[in-house]
């Protein structure tokens, strides 16, 4: 199975600002540029799963129209990390002591009182597990951090038995591997992930 992972187009805030779960808009003209580039790179008719934040959802809906995709759903589990009170603040304005506290405990500390990386790993795994139980390949529109976490989920799963279940140790490994992943996708960039599919779970 192939997951076609796409990071959202460039937003109005730049890298000087901390933003994760904030529902910020795209920079002018970025959506059209991204759609024009991607429509020639993607198969038609696939299911689409997207973070519901506007910078992802707008692209997902536009691609669905361009590629005749009728199975489209928004999945909150694909959202970027929640940085709590750090959201939309300039990095230079966030107290260094708070940043250092996170650096000392990257996996368990919740920066800005928001969400820990372990919490992100658990919810992204749930989305990944559902994706691999779906029918056929999929287009996934989400965020840089979510894409790194999905890649870490796929890497962990590839080293396990097909039906391996997630435990606390696995969550630690997935979160750690996501932190170590330095291949940050560019805005609007497409990468394709090969994963092992599983049969859908019965109700």
Residue pairs with C-beta under 8 A, 6 or more apart in sequence:
1 132
1 136
1 137
1 138
1 194
1 195
1 196
1 197
2 137
2 138
2 192
2 193
2 194
2 195
3 131
3 137
3 138
3 140
3 150
3 154
3 192
3 193
3 195
4 42
4 43
4 46
4 137
4 138
4 139
4 140
4 190
4 191
4 192
4 193
5 140
5 142
5 147
5 150
5 151
5 185
5 190
5 191
5 192
5 193
6 38
6 59
6 139
6 140
6 141
6 142
6 188
6 189
6 190
7 142
7 143
7 144
7 147
7 185
7 186
7 187
7 188
7 189
8 26
8 51
8 53
8 55
8 56
8 59
8 141
8 142
8 143
8 187
8 188
9 26
9 27
9 30
9 31
9 33
9 34
9 55
9 59
9 187
9 188
10 26
10 27
10 30
10 187
10 188
11 19
11 24
11 25
11 26
11 27
11 30
11 55
12 24
12 25
12 26
12 27
13 19
13 24
13 88
16 90
16 91
16 92
17 88
17 89
17 90
17 91
18 83
18 86
18 87
18 88
18 89
18 90
18 91
18 94
18 112
19 80
19 83
19 87
19 88
20 79
20 80
20 81
20 82
20 83
20 87
20 114
20 115
20 143
20 145
21 53
21 79
21 80
21 81
21 82
21 83
21 87
21 114
21 115
22 53
22 87
22 88
23 53
23 54
23 55
24 53
24 54
24 55
24 88
25 54
25 55
26 54
26 55
26 58
30 187
30 188
31 58
31 59
31 62
33 188
34 59
34 187
34 188
35 59
35 62
35 63
35 66
37 188
38 63
38 188
38 190
39 63
39 66
39 67
41 190
42 63
42 67
42 139
42 190
43 67
43 137
44 67
44 68
44 69
45 67
45 68
45 69
45 70
46 67
46 69
46 71
46 136
46 137
46 138
46 139
47 69
47 71
47 72
47 73
47 134
47 135
47 136
47 137
47 138
47 139
48 60
48 63
48 64
48 69
48 71
48 72
48 73
48 138
48 139
48 140
48 141
49 60
49 72
49 73
49 74
49 75
49 78
49 127
49 131
49 138
49 139
49 140
49 141
50 56
50 57
50 59
50 60
50 72
50 73
50 74
50 75
50 78
50 140
50 141
50 142
51 57
51 74
51 75
51 76
51 78
51 79
51 80
51 141
51 142
51 143
51 146
52 74
52 75
52 76
52 79
53 79
53 80
53 143
56 78
56 141
56 142
56 143
57 74
57 141
59 141
59 188
60 72
60 74
60 139
60 141
61 72
63 69
63 139
63 141
64 70
64 72
67 139
69 139
75 127
75 130
77 123
77 124
77 126
77 127
78 124
78 127
78 140
78 142
78 143
78 146
79 142
79 143
79 146
80 142
80 143
80 144
80 145
80 146
81 114
81 115
81 117
81 120
81 145
82 114
82 115
83 111
83 112
83 114
83 115
84 110
84 111
84 112
84 113
84 114
84 115
85 112
85 113
85 114
86 94
86 98
86 111
86 112
86 114
87 112
87 114
94 112
98 111
98 112
99 111
101 109
102 109
102 111
106 117
106 179
107 116
107 117
107 118
107 172
107 175
107 176
107 179
108 116
108 117
108 118
109 116
110 116
110 119
117 175
117 178
117 179
118 171
118 172
118 175
120 145
120 146
120 149
120 175
120 178
121 149
121 152
121 153
121 171
121 174
121 175
121 178
122 166
122 171
124 146
124 149
124 150
124 153
125 153
125 166
125 171
125 174
127 150
128 150
128 153
128 154
128 157
128 195
129 166
129 198
131 138
131 140
131 195
132 157
132 195
132 196
132 197
132 198
133 197
133 198
133 199
133 200
133 201
134 200
135 200
140 150
142 150
144 184
144 185
145 178
147 185
147 191
148 178
148 181
148 183
148 184
149 174
149 175
149 178
150 193
151 177
151 178
151 181
151 193
152 173
152 174
152 175
152 177
152 178
152 181
153 174
154 193
154 194
154 195
155 177
156 170
156 173
156 174
156 177
157 164
157 195
157 196
158 195
158 196
162 196
162 198
163 198
164 170
185 191
